Amino acid sequence: MFKSYLNKPNLSRGLRNNNPGNLVKTSIAWHGKVPHSQNKDTRFEQFIELRYGIRAKMRDVINDIFKGKNTVTKLINEFAPAFENNTVAYIANVANALGILPTAVITTISEEFLIDLCKAISKVENGSQMDGFITDQDYFDAIAILGKTQIPVVDSKKKIR
């Protein structure tokens, strides 16, 4: 059985939406997406299970990298604009979690890197409340349904030592 925290009170918004990346509502037909007509959140997507929300974040990150947002700085500026986030701190937290410079060019993404990136984003979006609610298995479950994709490793010369 897969996890769902859908509409559970007292959890962070990302958890209660099964959307730990806090993807904003769009017309994208994400797998496992709760139809907007049934979505109880006014701004963010909801998913029927946690793995689908994690999968959507993974797919979103991969698509952004393929579009040229190929550094942590570019990704986070796209995903979490400064007008509503402390983007400088967000970028620093994600880059530090990955052990890379914010400007390191992402040329390839291993499954491990993709999971670590999405974990870091989820941690910023949900704070420490996600600890214990989202496990490594949840990320593996999302990878299992991600679908065949050219998963783009970070330039090793740019790693923080």
C-alpha positions as CSV (number, residue, x, y, z in Angstrom):
1,M,0.0,0.0,0.0
2,F,1.3,3.4,-0.9
3,K,1.2,6.5,1.3
4,S,-1.4,9.2,1.2
5,Y,-1.6,12.2,3.5
6,L,-4.3,13.9,1.3
7,N,-6.3,16.5,3.3
8,K,-4.9,15.4,6.6
9,P,-5.1,18.3,9.0
10,N,-2.1,19.5,11.0
11,L,0.4,18.6,8.3
12,S,2.4,21.0,6.1
13,R,0.6,22.0,3.0
14,G,2.9,20.0,0.8
15,L,2.3,16.8,2.8
16,R,-1.5,17.2,3.0
17,N,-1.5,17.7,-0.7
18,N,0.8,14.7,-1.4
19,N,2.8,17.3,-3.2
20,P,6.0,17.9,-1.2
21,G,7.5,20.0,-3.9
22,N,4.4,22.4,-3.8
23,L,3.8,22.4,-7.5
24,V,1.4,25.1,-8.4
25,K,-1.9,24.1,-10.1
26,T,-1.5,24.0,-13.9
27,S,-3.3,22.3,-16.8
28,I,-0.5,19.6,-16.9
29,A,-2.1,16.2,-16.7
30,W,0.2,14.7,-14.1
31,H,-0.2,11.0,-13.3
32,G,-2.1,10.6,-10.1
33,K,-3.3,14.2,-10.1
34,V,-6.5,15.0,-8.2
35,P,-8.8,16.8,-10.8
36,H,-9.1,20.5,-10.1
37,S,-12.8,20.1,-9.6
38,Q,-12.1,17.8,-6.6
39,N,-8.9,19.6,-5.4
40,K,-9.4,21.3,-2.0
41,D,-6.4,23.5,-2.2
42,T,-6.8,26.9,-3.9
43,R,-3.3,27.2,-5.2
44,F,-1.4,23.9,-5.3
45,E,-1.8,20.6,-7.1
46,Q,-3.0,17.6,-5.1
47,F,-2.1,14.0,-5.8
48,I,-3.9,10.8,-4.8
49,E,-0.7,9.3,-3.4
50,L,2.6,10.7,-2.2
51,R,4.6,8.9,-4.8
52,Y,2.7,10.7,-7.6
53,G,3.5,14.1,-6.1
54,I,7.2,13.2,-5.8
55,R,7.1,11.8,-9.4
56,A,5.7,15.1,-10.7
57,K,8.5,17.1,-9.0
58,M,11.0,14.8,-10.5
59,R,9.5,15.1,-14.0
60,D,9.3,18.9,-13.5
61,V,13.0,19.1,-12.5
62,I,14.1,17.0,-15.4
63,N,12.0,19.1,-17.9
64,D,13.5,22.3,-16.5
65,I,17.0,21.0,-16.8
66,F,16.4,20.0,-20.4
67,K,15.1,23.6,-21.0
68,G,18.4,25.1,-19.8
69,K,17.7,25.6,-16.2
70,N,20.7,23.4,-15.5
71,T,22.1,24.8,-12.2
72,V,20.6,24.9,-8.7
73,T,20.4,28.7,-9.0
74,K,18.5,28.5,-12.3
75,L,16.2,25.7,-11.1
76,I,15.3,27.4,-7.8
77,N,14.8,30.8,-9.3
78,E,12.3,29.2,-11.7
79,F,10.6,27.1,-9.1
80,A,10.6,29.5,-6.1
81,P,10.7,33.1,-7.3
82,A,12.1,35.8,-5.0
83,F,8.8,37.7,-4.7
84,E,7.4,34.9,-2.5
85,N,10.5,33.1,-1.2
86,N,13.9,33.7,0.4
87,T,15.5,32.4,-2.8
88,V,19.1,33.0,-1.8
89,A,18.6,30.8,1.3
90,Y,16.6,28.3,-0.7
91,I,19.4,28.0,-3.3
92,A,22.1,27.7,-0.6
93,N,20.2,25.0,1.3
94,V,19.6,22.9,-1.8
95,A,23.2,23.3,-3.1
96,N,24.6,22.5,0.3
97,A,22.4,19.4,0.6
98,L,23.8,18.2,-2.8
99,G,27.4,19.1,-2.0
100,I,27.8,21.3,-5.1
101,L,28.1,24.9,-5.9
102,P,24.9,26.7,-6.8
103,T,26.3,27.5,-10.3
104,A,27.6,23.9,-11.0
105,V,26.2,22.9,-14.4
106,I,24.0,19.8,-14.3
107,T,24.9,17.8,-17.4
108,T,23.4,14.5,-16.3
109,I,21.2,13.3,-13.6
110,S,21.6,9.9,-11.9
111,E,18.6,8.5,-10.0
112,E,20.6,9.2,-6.8
113,F,21.1,12.8,-7.7
114,L,17.5,13.3,-8.7
115,I,16.3,11.8,-5.4
116,D,18.8,14.0,-3.4
117,L,17.7,17.1,-5.3
118,C,14.0,16.4,-4.7
119,K,14.6,15.6,-1.0
120,A,16.4,18.9,-0.6
121,I,13.5,20.8,-2.3
122,S,11.0,19.0,-0.2
123,K,12.9,19.8,3.0
124,V,12.9,23.5,2.2
125,E,9.2,23.4,1.2
126,N,8.0,21.4,4.2
127,G,10.6,22.0,6.9
128,S,11.5,19.4,9.4
129,Q,7.9,18.3,9.6
130,M,8.6,16.0,6.6
131,D,11.0,14.0,8.7
132,G,9.4,10.6,9.3
133,F,6.6,11.3,6.8
134,I,8.6,10.9,3.6
135,T,11.1,8.0,3.4
136,D,13.7,6.8,0.9
137,Q,11.2,4.2,-0.1
138,D,8.7,6.9,-1.2
139,Y,11.4,8.4,-3.5
140,F,12.1,4.9,-4.9
141,D,8.4,4.4,-5.5
142,A,8.3,7.6,-7.4
143,I,11.4,6.6,-9.5
144,A,9.6,3.3,-10.3
145,I,6.7,5.2,-11.9
146,L,8.7,8.0,-13.4
147,G,8.8,6.3,-16.8
148,K,11.5,5.8,-19.3
149,T,13.5,9.0,-19.5
150,Q,17.0,10.2,-20.3
151,I,17.8,11.1,-16.7
152,P,20.4,13.9,-17.2
153,V,25.8,13.7,-12.9
154,V,26.9,17.1,-11.9
155,D,30.2,18.4,-13.3
156,S,32.6,16.9,-10.9
157,K,35.0,19.8,-11.2
158,K,32.4,22.1,-9.6
159,K,31.8,19.9,-6.5
160,I,32.4,21.5,-3.1
161,R,35.3,19.8,-1.4
